[in-house]
Amino acid sequence: MKFIENLKEEEYTKFVENHETSHFLKSYEWGEISKERGFTPYYVGEKENGKMIATALLLKKQLPFGYSYFYIPRGYTLDYQDSDLLQKLTEDIKIFTKKQHSLFFKIDPDIYLHHIDEEANPIVEKENHYELVKTLEKIGFHHRKLTKFFETMQPRYTFRVDLKRSMEEIRKNYSKSVIRWMKLADKYQVETHIGTSKQVEEFVRLMKLTEKRQNFFSHEYSFYSKFYDLFHQKGYIDLLYATVNPTDVLAVVHHDLEMLDDKKEEDLVRYQKLMNMQEHFAKLDGSKKQIVSAYFNVNYGNKSWYLYGANDMDYKLTYANYKLFDFQIQNAHQKKKEIFDEFGTIGDVHTKKSVIGLHEFKKKFGGEYIEFIGEFDYITNPLMYFVFIKLVPLYRKPLKFFHHLKVKMQKGE
């Protein structure tokens, strides 16, 4: 086997995109867009008799005093059952990264740890990947703590929808409330569309509204614009969005109020809800259709991912986001993808944290609840690695504090 330090784009992509472990986070394009986030990408691999048998995307983060660390998103692209190949690639990457004064390199394979039930409990009678964990530890990896929320580089939990069925079968697994809300979205004349670069600005507008509402920070406009352009050139991305006209909603509300007029005493709750909707939508701009929900969908290899999503809560009662979520699943199905990945949820289903709302939303679309195998660090400089993992949390705490303070000031709190 021969280690290759600088694979060309075409050769790298051909192998990764067609491999059974393909993932957009391993793509050549993700390496390029990661430059916007301060990483330097390296595309490496192993060949045997001139044939590619393994690759890895190495993202280098430069640290003070000449040190660095490397992140390998969603791990290597290879057959993880081939322990000799796994060990050879790891050893070669260790040598490669140590030349650049690395403290460690990190992998987080796109492999489930074990099957779990809806409470996130392991299903012991089903297959698992505990032996792979032991193999990785045996060749020198340190298995990081198994987290329940979003503390890791990538989510440890997700929901995945099996697309190798008809849309009719897929929708049978939606919750009854999703079916009901999708019908209401149709009633309010919510429309779904596949956008172009022209809608990126609207997507960012919605994302900024979502950030302010949920107290988080994602990226600037330039990141989303470059991300869309780079992935769109290869046909790897769709910007999906939903529109609604307040005038159309008001027409439906007025009609429902008229139909309920003689019976409002019998259904005061619904009557009051309709009155509130009438008051709310009368204040909105009814002169044209508004983009009220927008998602970035990445399609790579045999999978599709719901990556970024944002909504205008002024239009919450149109249920546009539910119709758009179904639309992206349908879009992935039409592209003949095998898996639709909802890209992230939590592992504590009884938490009081606000992220439980995200979990419940995604759960309603009937995907399989997945727990990934977790993060593994290969330590190349033990002393400085210890310093790094102790100091970085201390450094990040004030950054988070000042960011939350900034968000509150923007809200006028």
C-alpha positions as CSV (number, residue, x, y, z in Angstrom):
1,M,0.0,0.0,0.0
2,K,1.2,3.5,-0.8
3,F,0.1,6.7,1.0
4,I,-0.8,9.6,-1.3
5,E,-0.5,13.1,0.3
6,N,-2.2,15.2,-2.4
7,L,-5.0,13.5,-4.3
8,K,-6.4,15.4,-7.3
9,E,-10.0,16.5,-7.1
10,E,-11.4,14.2,-9.8
11,E,-9.7,11.0,-8.4
12,Y,-10.7,11.9,-4.9
13,T,-14.3,12.7,-5.7
14,K,-14.8,9.6,-7.9
15,F,-13.8,7.3,-5.0
16,V,-15.6,9.1,-2.1
17,E,-18.9,9.9,-3.9
18,N,-19.3,6.3,-5.0
19,H,-18.2,4.6,-1.7
20,E,-20.8,3.0,0.6
21,T,-19.6,5.4,3.4
22,S,-20.0,8.5,1.3
23,H,-20.8,11.7,3.1
24,F,-20.9,15.3,2.0
25,L,-18.7,16.2,4.9
26,K,-16.0,14.1,3.2
27,S,-16.4,15.8,-0.1
28,Y,-13.8,17.8,-1.9
29,E,-16.2,20.8,-1.9
30,W,-16.6,20.6,1.9
31,G,-12.8,20.8,2.2
32,E,-12.8,24.0,0.0
33,I,-15.7,25.7,1.9
34,S,-14.0,24.9,5.2
35,K,-11.3,27.5,4.2
36,E,-14.0,30.0,5.1
37,R,-14.0,28.6,8.7
38,G,-10.2,28.8,9.1
39,F,-9.3,25.3,8.1
40,T,-6.7,24.2,5.5
41,P,-7.8,21.0,3.6
42,Y,-5.6,18.1,2.6
43,Y,-6.9,15.2,0.5
44,V,-5.0,12.0,1.3
45,G,-5.4,8.3,0.7
46,E,-4.0,4.8,0.2
47,K,-3.4,3.0,-3.1
48,E,-2.7,-0.6,-3.7
49,N,-1.4,-1.7,-7.1
50,G,-2.4,1.7,-8.4
51,K,-6.0,1.4,-7.2
52,M,-7.6,3.7,-4.7
53,I,-8.6,1.8,-1.5
54,A,-9.0,4.5,1.1
55,T,-9.2,8.3,1.4
56,A,-9.5,11.0,4.1
57,L,-10.2,14.7,4.2
58,L,-7.9,16.3,6.7
59,L,-8.9,19.8,7.9
60,K,-6.0,21.5,9.6
61,K,-6.6,24.2,12.2
62,Q,-3.5,26.3,13.0
63,L,-2.9,27.0,16.7
64,P,-0.6,29.4,18.5
65,F,3.1,28.8,18.7
66,G,3.2,26.7,15.5
67,Y,1.0,23.9,16.8
68,S,-2.0,22.5,14.9
69,Y,-4.7,19.9,15.1
70,F,-6.5,18.0,12.3
71,Y,-10.2,17.1,12.0
72,I,-11.3,14.3,9.6
73,P,-15.0,14.9,9.3
74,R,-17.1,11.7,9.5
75,G,-13.9,9.7,9.5
76,Y,-12.1,7.8,6.8
77,T,-13.6,6.5,3.5
78,L,-12.7,2.8,3.6
79,D,-13.8,-0.6,4.6
80,Y,-13.7,-0.4,8.5
81,Q,-13.7,-4.2,8.7
82,D,-10.3,-4.2,7.0
83,S,-8.2,-3.7,10.2
84,D,-4.9,-3.8,8.3
85,L,-6.0,-1.0,6.0
86,L,-7.4,0.9,9.0
87,Q,-4.2,0.7,10.9
88,K,-2.0,1.6,7.8
89,L,-4.0,4.7,7.0
90,T,-4.0,5.8,10.6
91,E,-0.2,5.3,10.9
92,D,0.4,7.3,7.7
93,I,-1.8,10.1,8.8
94,K,0.0,10.2,12.2
95,I,3.3,10.7,10.4
96,F,1.8,13.3,8.0
97,T,0.2,15.4,10.8
98,K,3.2,15.2,13.2
99,K,5.3,16.8,10.5
100,Q,3.0,19.8,10.9
101,H,3.3,19.9,14.7
102,S,-0.1,18.4,15.4
103,L,-1.4,17.8,18.9
104,F,-4.0,15.2,17.7
105,F,-6.3,14.3,14.8
106,K,-9.9,13.6,15.3
107,I,-12.4,11.2,13.5
108,D,-16.1,10.8,14.0
109,P,-17.2,8.0,11.7
110,D,-20.6,8.0,10.1
111,I,-21.3,4.6,11.7
112,Y,-24.0,3.8,14.3
113,L,-22.9,2.6,17.7
114,H,-26.0,0.4,18.3
115,H,-29.7,0.5,17.6
116,I,-31.8,2.5,20.0
117,D,-35.4,2.8,20.8
118,E,-37.4,6.1,20.9
119,E,-36.1,6.7,24.4
120,A,-32.5,6.5,23.2
121,N,-32.0,3.2,25.0
122,P,-29.8,0.5,23.3
123,I,-31.6,-2.4,21.9
124,V,-29.3,-5.2,23.1
125,E,-30.6,-8.0,20.9
126,K,-29.7,-6.0,17.7
127,E,-26.3,-5.7,16.1
128,N,-23.8,-3.1,17.2
129,H,-20.3,-1.7,16.5
130,Y,-18.7,-2.2,19.9
131,E,-15.9,-4.3,18.3
132,L,-15.0,-1.4,16.0
133,V,-14.7,0.8,19.0
134,K,-12.2,-1.7,20.5
135,T,-10.3,-1.9,17.2
136,L,-9.9,1.9,17.0
137,E,-8.8,2.0,20.6
138,K,-6.3,-0.9,20.0
139,I,-4.6,1.0,17.2
140,G,-4.2,4.1,19.4
141,F,-7.4,6.2,19.3
142,H,-8.9,7.7,22.5
143,H,-12.7,7.4,22.5
144,R,-14.1,10.7,23.7
145,K,-17.1,11.0,26.1
146,L,-20.4,10.0,24.5
147,T,-22.4,13.2,24.7
148,K,-26.2,13.7,24.5
149,F,-26.5,17.1,23.0
150,F,-24.5,19.1,20.4
151,E,-21.1,19.3,22.2
152,T,-19.2,17.5,19.4
153,M,-18.0,18.6,16.0
154,Q,-21.0,16.8,14.4
155,P,-24.3,15.6,15.9
156,R,-24.1,12.3,17.7
157,Y,-27.8,11.6,17.1
158,T,-30.0,12.0,14.1
159,F,-33.2,10.7,12.4
160,R,-32.8,9.0,9.0
161,V,-35.7,8.3,6.6
162,D,-35.4,5.2,4.4
163,L,-36.1,6.4,0.8
164,K,-36.1,3.0,-0.7
165,R,-39.9,3.0,-0.4
166,S,-42.7,4.9,-2.1
167,M,-43.6,8.3,-0.8
168,E,-47.0,6.9,0.1
169,E,-45.2,4.4,2.4
170,I,-42.9,7.0,3.8
171,R,-45.8,9.3,4.7
172,K,-47.6,6.5,6.5
173,N,-44.9,6.9,9.2
174,Y,-45.5,10.7,9.6
175,S,-47.4,11.6,12.8
176,K,-51.1,12.3,12.5
177,S,-50.4,15.9,13.5
178,V,-47.9,16.4,10.5
179,I,-50.5,15.1,8.1
180,R,-53.1,17.5,9.5
181,W,-50.8,20.5,9.4
182,M,-49.7,19.7,5.9
183,K,-53.4,19.8,4.9
184,L,-53.8,23.1,6.6
185,A,-50.7,24.5,4.8
186,D,-52.4,23.5,1.5
187,K,-55.6,25.2,2.7
188,Y,-53.6,28.4,3.3
189,Q,-52.1,28.0,-0.2
190,V,-48.6,27.5,1.0
191,E,-46.4,26.8,-2.1
192,T,-43.0,25.0,-2.2
193,H,-40.2,25.8,-4.7
194,I,-36.7,24.9,-5.6
195,G,-34.7,28.1,-5.5
196,T,-31.6,29.6,-7.1
197,S,-28.8,31.8,-5.9
198,K,-31.3,34.7,-6.0
199,Q,-33.0,33.2,-2.9
200,V,-29.8,32.9,-0.8
201,E,-30.2,36.4,0.5
202,E,-33.8,35.6,1.6
203,F,-32.5,32.4,3.2
204,V,-29.9,34.4,5.2
205,R,-32.6,36.9,6.2
206,L,-34.7,34.1,7.7
207,M,-31.6,32.5,9.3
208,K,-30.8,35.8,11.1
209,L,-34.4,35.9,12.4
210,T,-33.9,32.3,13.7
211,E,-30.6,33.2,15.3
212,K,-32.0,36.1,17.1
213,R,-35.0,34.1,18.3
214,Q,-33.0,31.1,19.5
215,N,-29.8,32.8,20.7
216,F,-27.3,31.2,18.4
217,F,-24.8,32.3,15.8
218,S,-24.2,30.4,12.5
219,H,-22.5,32.1,9.6
220,E,-22.4,35.4,7.6
221,Y,-24.0,35.9,4.2
222,S,-20.7,35.3,2.4
223,F,-20.4,31.8,3.8
224,Y,-23.9,30.7,2.7
225,S,-23.4,32.3,-0.7
226,K,-20.1,30.6,-1.4
227,F,-21.4,27.3,0.1
228,Y,-24.4,27.4,-2.3
229,D,-22.3,28.4,-5.4
230,L,-19.6,25.8,-4.8
231,F,-22.0,22.9,-4.2
232,H,-24.5,24.0,-6.8
233,Q,-21.7,23.8,-9.5
234,K,-21.6,20.1,-8.9
235,G,-25.4,19.6,-8.5
236,Y,-24.9,18.8,-4.8
237,I,-27.3,21.3,-3.3
238,D,-30.9,22.5,-3.5
239,L,-32.2,25.6,-1.8
240,L,-35.9,24.8,-1.0
241,Y,-38.3,27.4,0.1
242,A,-42.0,28.0,0.9
243,T,-44.1,31.0,0.1
244,V,-47.4,32.3,1.4
245,N,-49.5,35.4,0.8
246,P,-51.2,36.9,4.0
247,T,-54.2,37.9,1.8
248,D,-54.7,34.2,0.9
249,V,-54.6,33.2,4.6
250,L,-57.0,36.0,5.5
251,A,-59.5,34.9,2.8
252,V,-59.5,31.4,4.3
253,V,-59.8,32.7,7.9
254,H,-62.7,35.0,6.9
255,H,-64.5,32.1,5.2
256,D,-64.0,29.8,8.3
257,L,-65.3,32.6,10.6
258,E,-68.4,33.0,8.4
259,M,-69.0,29.2,8.5
260,L,-68.6,29.3,12.3
261,D,-70.6,32.4,13.0
262,D,-73.8,30.6,14.0
263,K,-71.9,28.0,16.0
264,K,-69.2,30.0,17.7
265,E,-70.7,29.4,21.1
266,E,-70.2,25.7,20.5
267,D,-66.5,26.0,19.6
268,L,-65.2,29.1,21.4
269,V,-61.6,27.8,21.3
270,R,-61.5,27.6,17.5
271,Y,-63.4,30.8,17.1
272,Q,-60.9,32.7,19.3
273,K,-58.0,31.1,17.4
274,L,-59.5,32.3,14.1
275,M,-60.0,35.8,15.4
276,N,-56.4,35.9,16.6
277,M,-55.2,34.8,13.2
278,Q,-57.3,37.4,11.5
279,E,-55.8,40.1,13.7
280,H,-52.3,38.8,13.2
281,F,-52.3,38.4,9.4
282,A,-54.1,41.7,8.8
283,K,-50.9,43.4,10.1
284,L,-48.7,41.6,7.6
285,D,-47.8,42.7,4.1
286,G,-50.5,41.1,1.9
287,S,-49.3,42.7,-1.4
288,K,-47.2,39.8,-2.5
289,K,-46.1,36.3,-1.6
290,Q,-43.5,36.1,1.1
291,I,-40.7,33.5,1.6
292,V,-41.5,32.2,5.0
293,S,-39.4,29.1,5.3
294,A,-36.2,28.0,3.5
295,Y,-33.8,25.0,3.7
296,F,-30.4,24.0,2.4
297,N,-30.5,20.4,1.2
298,V,-27.2,18.7,0.3
299,N,-27.3,15.6,-2.0
300,Y,-24.1,13.5,-2.2
301,G,-23.5,9.9,-2.9
302,N,-26.6,7.8,-1.9
303,K,-27.8,10.3,0.7
304,S,-29.5,13.6,1.2
305,W,-29.2,15.9,4.2
306,Y,-31.3,18.6,5.7
307,L,-28.4,20.9,6.6
308,Y,-29.6,24.5,7.4
309,G,-33.1,25.6,7.9
310,A,-34.9,28.9,8.9
311,N,-38.4,30.1,9.4
312,D,-40.3,33.3,9.9
313,M,-42.4,32.8,13.0
314,D,-44.9,35.5,11.9
315,Y,-46.2,32.7,9.6
316,K,-46.1,29.9,12.1
317,L,-49.8,29.2,11.9
318,T,-49.6,28.5,8.1
319,Y,-47.5,25.3,8.9
320,A,-45.3,26.1,5.9
321,N,-42.3,24.5,7.6
322,Y,-44.1,21.1,7.8
323,K,-45.0,21.2,4.1
324,L,-41.5,22.3,3.2
325,F,-39.9,19.4,5.2
326,D,-42.1,16.9,3.4
327,F,-41.1,18.6,0.1
328,Q,-37.4,18.1,0.8
329,I,-38.0,14.4,1.5
330,Q,-39.9,14.1,-1.7
331,N,-37.2,16.0,-3.6
332,A,-34.5,13.5,-2.3
333,H,-36.8,10.6,-3.2
334,Q,-37.1,11.9,-6.8
335,K,-33.3,12.1,-7.0
336,K,-33.2,8.3,-6.2
337,K,-31.3,8.8,-2.9
338,E,-31.5,5.9,-0.5
339,I,-31.3,7.9,2.8
340,F,-32.6,11.2,4.0
341,D,-30.7,12.4,7.0
342,E,-32.3,15.1,9.2
343,F,-28.8,16.0,10.4
344,G,-28.9,16.2,14.1
345,T,-31.0,15.8,17.2
346,I,-30.4,15.0,20.9
347,G,-29.9,11.9,23.0
348,D,-31.8,13.0,26.1
349,V,-35.5,12.9,25.2
350,H,-36.6,14.0,28.7
351,T,-34.5,17.2,28.8
352,K,-36.1,20.5,29.8
353,K,-33.8,22.3,27.3
354,S,-35.4,24.1,24.4
355,V,-33.7,21.7,21.9
356,I,-36.4,19.2,22.8
357,G,-38.6,21.1,20.4
358,L,-36.2,20.4,17.5
359,H,-36.2,16.7,18.5
360,E,-40.0,16.5,18.6
361,F,-40.3,18.3,15.2
362,K,-37.9,15.9,13.4
363,K,-39.3,12.8,15.2
364,K,-42.7,13.5,13.7
365,F,-41.5,12.6,10.2
366,G,-41.0,8.9,11.1
367,G,-37.2,8.4,10.5
368,E,-35.1,5.9,12.3
369,Y,-33.5,7.2,15.5
370,I,-29.7,6.9,15.1
371,E,-26.9,7.1,17.6
372,F,-23.4,7.5,16.0
373,I,-20.3,5.9,17.3
374,G,-18.8,9.2,18.6
375,E,-15.5,11.0,18.4
376,F,-12.0,9.5,18.5
377,D,-8.8,11.4,19.1
378,Y,-5.4,10.1,18.0
379,I,-3.0,12.0,20.3
380,T,0.3,12.9,18.6
381,N,1.6,15.3,21.3
382,P,0.4,14.1,24.8
383,L,1.6,17.1,26.8
384,M,0.2,19.8,24.6
385,Y,-3.0,17.8,24.0
386,F,-3.6,17.9,27.7
387,V,-3.0,21.7,27.8
388,F,-5.3,22.1,24.8
389,I,-8.3,20.2,26.1
390,K,-8.0,22.1,29.5
391,L,-7.6,25.6,28.1
392,V,-10.0,25.6,25.1
393,P,-13.1,25.3,27.3
394,L,-11.9,28.2,29.4
395,Y,-11.3,30.2,26.3
396,R,-14.7,29.4,24.8
397,K,-16.8,30.3,27.9
398,P,-16.2,34.1,27.7
399,L,-16.8,34.0,23.9
400,K,-20.2,32.4,24.4
401,F,-21.0,34.9,27.2
402,F,-20.2,37.9,25.1
403,H,-22.1,36.5,22.1
404,H,-25.2,35.9,24.2
405,L,-24.8,39.4,25.6
406,K,-24.6,40.8,22.1
407,V,-27.8,38.9,21.0
408,K,-29.7,40.2,24.1
409,M,-28.6,43.8,23.3
410,Q,-29.8,43.4,19.7
411,K,-33.2,42.2,21.1
412,G,-33.2,45.3,23.4
413,E,-33.4,43.1,26.6
